[in-house]
Amino acid sequence: MHFSVKDNGIGIEAEDAKQIFELYYRAERDIRNSVSCFGIGLYICSEIISHQ
């Protein structure tokens, strides 16, 4: 089975990489204040994949 995920977000810094799959995690950046997100997208993707 193959999965593909596409994200059009603002990107992440290397120090945020370990946490991006945590529920409600949002990287601390000045630009994030102008971007609406809940921090659940990558968490949901990881849950779907881990339960396959």
N, C-alpha and C positions, 0 to 999 in steps of 0.2 A: 504494500500500500504506500502511496506517495502523497505527501502534503506539500502545499505551497502557500506561503503567507506573504502578502505584500503590504507594506506600511508606507504611507506617505507623510509620516511625521517629520519633525525637525531634526531628527538624528539624535545620537547620544554620545556622550564623552566616554572614554575608556573606563573611568572610575565608576560609571553607572552600569556597566555591562553586567555585573554580577547580580544586580537587583531588578533588571527590567521585566522579569517574569513574576515578580511579587505583586499581589493584589493591591491596587491603588497606588503603586509606585509611580511617581512623576519626577523626572530629573529636575534639579534646581537650576534654572536658567532664567535670565531676564525676559527672554522672548516667550516663555511659557505663559506669562500673564496675559498675552494677547492671543493665545491658542487655547481653544476649548477642548478639554479632554478629561476623562475620568480616571485614567490609569488602569483600565481593566482589559484593554484589547489584547495585549500580549499574554496576560494572565489567562484569559479565556482560551487563546490558541494553545498555550502549553497544557491546559487541562484537557482539552479535546484530544490532543496528540497523545498525552500520557495515558489516556483511558482507551486507546485503540488496541 
